[in-house]
Amino acid sequence: MSGGNFIKNRKVIYFGATVFCLVLIKYICYFSFNGGICIVRNFIFDSIIFLVVIMFCTAQNKKSKKFEKLVCTIIDNIPYPIYYKKWSGEYIECNKAFENLIGKNRKDIIGKRMEQVANKELVSYWQQLDKDITDTPGIQINEITTDVFTKETRDYILRKDIVYDENNKISGIIGVIFDITEMKRTSFELAEAIKQEKTKSDFFSNISHEIRTPINVMLSALQLIEKENVYENKYLDILKENSFRLLRLVNNLIDITKVEAGYCKLRLGNYNIINVIEDIVISVVEYAKANEIEIIFDTDIEERVIACDYDKIERIMLNLVSNAIKFTPKGGKIEVTIKDESSNILIIVKDTGIGIEKQKIDTIFQRFVQVNNLCTGKNEGSGIGLALVKSLVELHNGKIWAESELGVGTTIYVRLPSKSLENQAENESETNMRNVNIELSNIIRTQ
């Protein structure tokens, strides 16, 4: 970096020239009024003094050059791009990292203006930053995201400050550029890891609650049976319902594990999907009535035979209707609708329940995520039901998504391909009430 060195050399030259002129004037005047040997003797003495001063200045200049070279070496080895430019825009100095960032050699940068060096897309933005720093003096820090330096989009922090001269006037701007792409990526990954760890922790907490609650209820029923020595139906019903709850939880854990491991296979058959869905809805009507909820089934087509795994479709629908009942208050309504889309069948489950916040709607199908994490009998759950439903829908080459409004209700859409197996007859469907009781075992009956 030669700017400071030039200034120091110029000062030495000015100093030497000034001393020489003063000495010359002295001896011209001295010679005019005196003469002889005294003049020669004084001239020799002053010449020695002058030479000593010159030698001292030269030594100081060499030290200055060495120090400047050291500083330049240090700055060049700093991995962050650094530049210094005049206020008028011409670059005065830069380090190698800045050369690499711009993709030009130092000789193509020094003395050039910003628009001759930087990408046109970046020039106007940088010029605005330069204007901002003069309007508000002090260190300015800006974050920019751009792909003008590399082929990929990266994130940078640009740190700029004003440099003033001895008259306290702006002489230039010094800037340092930090590539924070990897730091942001690492921070994001760390945040995701922490989030996943918390989700797992919540999951195990929910699972513990899900397991402990039915076991405690079953133990209480057994204690009453032992104490009274009477096997009343109400105690046996309690044991059965809570056994179903445990079985449902174990089934979900096993099935989600099998799906993720790739071991869950479909046993396809040709079924009239309209009858299948209608029978499932009818089978849960009593559960809905027990919670004073109206459930309605509607379809715009009476028959459509598609290839599906009956047990998996039953599992999907029972889970969706079970959630709708759990999160719909008394006096609410659930509508199950089937729409014909020619090449697809669209199944819609709509409720007038508590709804889901918009920022959480995309997470409800993730494993371990429980949107309404309320530890009450009506809303408890393990957080894997909808994740399993999504996996089973995707096994059928289908798609599932949700729409919701907090305080209004939630609508779940399931789209399945309307294709059947060739050379295979239609299978009869019959809802298994045991499966219904298992899947809806976490519904608290209010009657």
C-alpha positions in Angstrom: 0.0 0.0 0.0 2.0 3.0 -1.3 -0.2 6.0 -0.5 1.2 6.6 3.0 4.8 5.9 1.8 4.6 8.5 -0.9 3.4 11.1 1.6 6.3 10.2 4.0 8.9 10.4 1.1 7.5 13.8 0.0 7.9 15.1 3.6 11.5 14.0 3.7 12.2 15.7 0.3 10.5 18.9 1.5 12.5 18.9 4.8 15.8 18.3 3.0 15.1 21.0 0.5 14.1 23.5 3.2 17.3 22.8 5.2 19.5 23.1 2.1 17.9 26.4 1.2 18.3 27.9 4.7 22.0 26.8 4.8 22.6 28.3 1.3 21.0 31.6 2.3 23.0 31.7 5.5 26.3 31.3 3.7 25.4 33.8 0.9 24.8 36.4 3.7 27.8 35.3 5.7 30.1 35.5 2.7 28.8 39.0 2.0 29.8 40.3 5.5 32.7 38.0 6.4 35.2 36.0 4.5 38.1 33.8 4.8 38.8 30.7 6.8 35.9 31.1 9.2 33.4 30.7 6.4 35.1 27.5 5.2 35.3 26.1 8.8 31.6 26.8 9.5 30.6 25.4 6.1 32.4 22.1 6.8 30.8 21.9 10.3 27.3 22.7 8.9 27.8 20.2 6.1 28.5 17.5 8.6 25.4 18.4 10.6 23.3 18.4 7.4 24.7 15.0 6.4 23.8 13.6 9.8 20.3 14.9 9.5 20.0 13.4 6.0 21.3 10.0 7.3 18.9 10.1 10.2 15.9 10.9 8.0 16.9 8.1 5.5 17.1 5.6 8.4 13.7 6.7 9.6 12.4 6.3 6.1 13.7 2.8 5.8 12.1 1.9 9.1 8.9 3.4 7.9 9.1 1.3 4.7 9.7 -1.9 6.7 6.8 -1.1 9.0 4.5 -0.3 6.1 5.6 -3.5 4.3 4.8 -5.5 7.5 1.4 -3.9 7.8 0.7 -4.6 4.1 1.7 -8.2 4.5 -0.7 -8.6 7.5 -3.6 -6.9 5.7 -3.0 -9.0 2.6 -3.2 -12.2 4.7 -6.5 -11.2 6.3 -9.1 -13.5 4.8 -11.7 -10.8 4.7 -11.9 -8.4 1.7 -10.7 -4.9 2.7 -10.7 -1.8 0.5 -10.0 1.9 0.9 -11.3 4.4 -1.7 -11.5 8.1 -2.1 -14.8 9.9 -1.5 -14.9 10.6 -5.2 -15.0 6.9 -5.8 -11.5 5.8 -6.9 -10.0 2.8 -5.1 -6.7 3.7 -3.4 -5.9 0.3 -1.8 -7.2 -3.2 -1.3 -6.0 -6.6 -0.2 -5.8 -9.9 -2.0 -9.1 -11.1 -0.5 -10.8 -8.2 -2.2 -9.1 -8.9 -5.5 -10.4 -12.5 -5.3 -13.9 -11.4 -4.4 -14.1 -9.0 -7.3 -12.2 -11.3 -9.6 -9.7 -8.7 -10.8 -6.1 -7.9 -10.2 -5.0 -5.0 -8.1 -3.8 -3.0 -11.1 -7.3 -3.3 -12.5 -8.8 -2.0 -9.3 -6.6 0.8 -8.0 -7.4 4.2 -9.5 -10.7 2.9 -10.9 -14.2 3.9 -9.8 -16.8 1.6 -8.4 -18.7 1.3 -11.7 -15.6 0.2 -13.5 -14.9 -2.5 -11.0 -18.1 -3.8 -9.4 -21.1 -5.6 -11.1 -23.7 -3.1 -12.4 -26.4 -4.8 -10.2 -24.3 -3.9 -7.1 -23.1 -0.4 -8.0 -26.4 1.4 -7.3 -26.8 -0.4 -4.0 -23.3 0.4 -2.8 -23.6 4.0 -3.9 -26.7 4.3 -1.8 -24.8 2.9 1.2 -22.1 5.4 0.6 -24.7 8.2 0.7 -26.3 6.8 3.8 -22.9 6.8 5.7 -22.4 10.5 5.0 -25.9 11.3 6.2 -25.4 9.3 9.4 -21.6 9.3 10.2 -20.2 6.4 12.0 -19.7 2.7 11.4 -22.3 1.4 9.0 -23.1 -2.3 8.9 -25.3 -3.8 6.2 -26.3 -7.3 5.3 -26.6 -8.1 1.6 -27.6 -11.3 -0.3 -26.3 -11.6 -3.8 -24.9 -13.9 -6.4 -22.8 -11.2 -8.3 -19.5 -12.4 -6.7 -20.1 -16.2 -7.1 -22.3 -18.5 -9.1 -24.4 -19.2 -6.0 -26.3 -16.8 -3.8 -24.4 -16.0 -0.7 -24.8 -13.7 2.3 -22.4 -10.9 3.2 -22.0 -8.3 5.9 -20.5 -5.0 4.6 -18.9 -2.9 7.3 -18.0 0.7 6.3 -16.6 3.7 8.0 -15.5 7.2 6.9 -11.9 8.3 6.9 -11.2 12.0 7.7 -8.1 14.1 6.8 -6.2 16.4 9.1 -8.8 19.2 8.4 -11.6 16.9 9.5 -12.9 16.6 6.0 -14.0 13.3 4.4 -11.1 11.8 2.5 -12.4 8.4 1.8 -14.2 5.3 2.9 -12.8 2.0 4.3 -14.8 -1.1 4.0 -14.6 -4.8 5.2 -16.7 -7.6 3.7 -17.6 -10.7 5.7 -19.0 -13.8 4.0 -21.5 -15.1 6.6 -23.2 -17.8 4.4 -21.7 -20.8 6.3 -22.3 -19.1 9.7 -26.0 -18.6 8.9 -26.3 -22.1 7.5 -24.7 -23.5 10.7 -26.9 -21.3 12.9 -30.0 -22.6 11.0 -28.9 -26.2 11.3 -28.2 -25.7 15.0 -31.6 -24.1 15.5 -33.3 -27.0 13.6 -31.4 -29.5 15.7 -32.5 -27.8 18.9 -36.1 -27.7 17.6 -36.0 -31.4 16.7 -34.5 -32.3 20.1 -37.3 -30.3 21.8 -39.9 -32.0 19.5 -38.5 -35.4 20.5 -38.6 -34.4 24.1 -42.2 -33.3 23.9 -43.0 -36.5 22.0 -41.6 -38.8 24.8 -43.4 -36.7 27.3 -46.7 -37.1 25.4 -46.0 -40.9 25.0 -45.3 -41.3 28.7 -48.6 -39.5 29.4 -50.4 -41.6 26.9 -49.1 -44.8 28.3 -49.4 -43.9 32.0 -53.0 -42.6 31.9 -54.7 -45.8 30.6 -52.5 -48.0 32.8 -53.5 -45.9 35.9 -57.2 -46.2 34.9 -56.9 -49.9 34.4 -55.1 -50.4 37.7 -57.8 -48.4 39.5 -60.5 -50.6 37.9 -58.7 -53.7 39.0 -58.4 -52.4 42.5 -62.1 -51.8 42.7 -62.8 -55.3 41.3 -60.5 -56.8 43.9 -61.9 -54.7 46.7 -65.6 -55.3 45.9 -65.0 -58.8 44.4 -67.6 -57.9 41.8 -67.0 -58.1 38.0 -69.4 -55.3 37.0 -69.7 -54.5 33.3 -68.7 -50.8 33.9 -65.3 -51.9 35.3 -64.8 -54.4 32.4 -65.7 -51.6 29.9 -63.1 -49.4 31.5 -60.5 -52.1 31.2 -61.4 -52.7 27.5 -61.4 -49.0 26.5 -58.0 -48.4 28.0 -56.6 -51.6 26.6 -57.7 -50.2 23.2 -56.0 -46.9 23.9 -52.7 -48.7 24.6 -53.2 -50.9 21.5 -53.8 -47.9 19.4 -50.7 -46.2 20.6 -48.6 -49.3 20.0 -50.1 -49.8 16.5 -49.2 -46.2 15.6 -45.7 -46.5 16.8 -45.1 -49.8 15.0 -46.7 -48.6 11.7 -44.9 -45.3 11.6 -41.6 -47.1 12.1 -42.5 -49.7 9.4 -43.4 -46.9 7.0 -40.1 -45.0 7.6 -38.1 -48.2 7.2 -39.9 -49.0 3.9 -41.5 -52.2 5.3 -45.1 -51.1 5.1 -46.7 -52.5 1.9 -50.1 -52.1 0.5 -52.5 -55.0 0.0 -54.5 -53.6 -2.9 -57.9 -54.6 -3.9 -60.8 -53.0 -5.9 -63.2 -51.3 -3.6 -66.1 -48.9 -4.1 -64.5 -46.0 -2.2 -67.9 -44.3 -1.8 -69.3 -47.2 0.2 -66.1 -47.6 2.2 -66.1 -44.0 3.3 -69.8 -43.9 4.0 -69.6 -47.1 6.2 -66.8 -45.6 8.2 -68.7 -42.4 8.8 -71.8 -44.3 9.9 -69.7 -46.4 12.3 -68.5 -43.2 14.2 -71.9 -41.5 14.4 -72.5 -42.8 17.9 -69.2 -41.3 19.1 -70.2 -38.0 17.5 -73.6 -38.0 19.1 -72.1 -38.9 22.5 -70.2 -35.6 22.3 -73.2 -33.7 20.9 -71.6 -33.2 17.5 -73.5 -33.6 14.2 -71.7 -35.6 11.5 -72.8 -35.4 7.8 -71.8 -37.5 4.8 -72.3 -36.3 1.3 -71.0 -37.3 -2.2 -71.5 -36.1 -5.8 -71.0 -39.6 -7.1 -72.7 -42.9 -6.1 -70.0 -45.3 -7.1 -66.3 -45.3 -7.9 -64.2 -48.4 -7.8 -60.5 -47.7 -7.1 -57.5 -49.8 -6.1 -56.7 -49.3 -2.4 -55.7 -51.1 0.8 -59.0 -51.2 2.7 -57.4 -51.4 6.1 -55.2 -48.4 5.4 -58.1 -46.3 4.1 -60.1 -47.3 7.2 -57.1 -46.2 9.3 -56.8 -42.9 7.5 -60.5 -42.0 7.8 -60.9 -43.1 11.4 -57.9 -41.0 12.4 -59.2 -37.9 10.6 -62.7 -38.2 12.0 -61.3 -38.9 15.4 -59.3 -35.7 15.3 -62.3 -33.8 14.1 -64.4 -35.0 17.0 -61.7 -34.3 19.6 -61.2 -30.7 18.5 -64.9 -29.8 17.8 -66.9 -28.4 20.8 -70.5 -29.5 21.7 -73.0 -28.3 19.1 -70.4 -28.4 16.4 -70.6 -30.1 13.0 -68.4 -32.4 11.0 -68.9 -32.8 7.2 -67.3 -35.7 5.2 -67.6 -35.0 1.5 -66.5 -37.0 -1.6 -66.0 -35.2 -4.9 -65.4 -36.8 -8.3 -62.4 -35.3 -10.1 -62.4 -37.7 -13.0 -58.9 -39.1 -12.7 -58.9 -38.6 -8.9 -61.2 -38.8 -5.9 -61.2 -35.9 -3.4 -62.2 -36.7 0.2 -62.9 -33.7 2.4 -63.2 -33.8 6.2 -64.4 -30.4 7.5 -65.1 -29.5 11.1 -66.2 -26.4 13.1 -63.6 -27.0 15.8 -61.0 -24.8 17.4 -58.9 -24.5 14.3 -55.1 -24.2 13.8 -52.8 -21.2 13.7 -51.6 -20.4 10.1 -48.0 -20.7 11.0 -48.5 -24.2 12.4 -50.7 -25.6 9.5 -47.6 -26.9 7.6 -46.3 -28.8 10.6 -49.3 -30.9 11.6 -48.3 -33.8 9.3 -44.8 -33.9 10.8 -43.9 -36.7 13.2 -44.0 -35.9 16.9 -45.7 -32.6 16.3 -48.9 -32.0 18.3 -50.5 -28.7 17.3 -52.9 -28.5 20.3 -50.5 -29.6 23.0 -53.1 -29.4 25.8 -52.8 -32.0 28.5 -56.5 -32.5 28.9 -58.5 -35.6 28.4 -60.2 -34.2 25.3 -57.1 -33.0 23.5 -54.3 -35.4 24.4 -52.4 -37.4 21.8 -49.0 -38.8 20.9 -48.4 -36.5 17.9 -47.8 -39.3 15.3 -51.4 -39.9 14.1 -51.4 -37.4 11.3 -47.8 -38.2 10.3 -48.9 -41.8 9.9 -52.0 -40.7 7.9 -49.8 -38.7 5.5 -47.5 -41.7 5.0 -50.4 -44.0 4.2 -52.0 -41.5 1.8 -48.6 -41.2 0.0 -48.3 -45.0 -0.2 -51.5 -44.8 -2.3 -49.7 -42.2 -4.5 -52.1 -39.6 -3.1 -51.8 -36.2 -1.5 -53.0 -34.7 1.7 -53.1 -31.1 2.9 -55.0 -28.9 5.3 -56.7 -25.5 5.5 -57.6 -23.9 8.8 -58.7 -20.7 10.6 -58.2 -20.3 14.3 -61.6 -20.3 16.0 -63.5 -21.3 12.8 -62.4 -24.9 12.0 -60.2 -27.1 10.0 -60.6 -28.8 6.6 -58.5 -31.8 5.6 -58.2 -32.8 1.9 -57.2 -36.2 0.7 -56.8 -36.8 -3.0 -56.5 -40.4 -4.2 -55.9 -41.6 -7.8 -59.0 -43.1 -9.4 -57.5 -46.2 -10.8 -58.5 -49.9 -10.4 -56.8 -53.2 -10.7 -57.4 -54.9 -14.1 -58.9 -58.4 -14.2 -60.0 -58.2 -10.6 -63.5 -58.2 -9.3 -64.8 -55.6 -6.8 -64.3 -56.6 -3.1 -67.0 -56.3 -0.5 -66.2 -53.8 2.3 -67.3 -54.1 5.9 -66.2 -51.8 8.6 -64.6 -53.6 11.6 -66.1 -52.2 14.7 -63.2 -53.4 16.8 -60.9 -51.1 14.7 -63.3 -48.3 15.2 -63.3 -48.7 18.9 -59.5 -48.9 18.9 -59.0 -45.8 16.7 -61.6 -43.7 18.7 -60.5 -45.0 22.1 -59.0 -41.6 22.9 -62.3 -39.9 22.5 -63.9 -39.0 25.9 -67.6 -39.6 25.8 -69.5 -36.9 27.5 -72.7 -38.8 28.1 
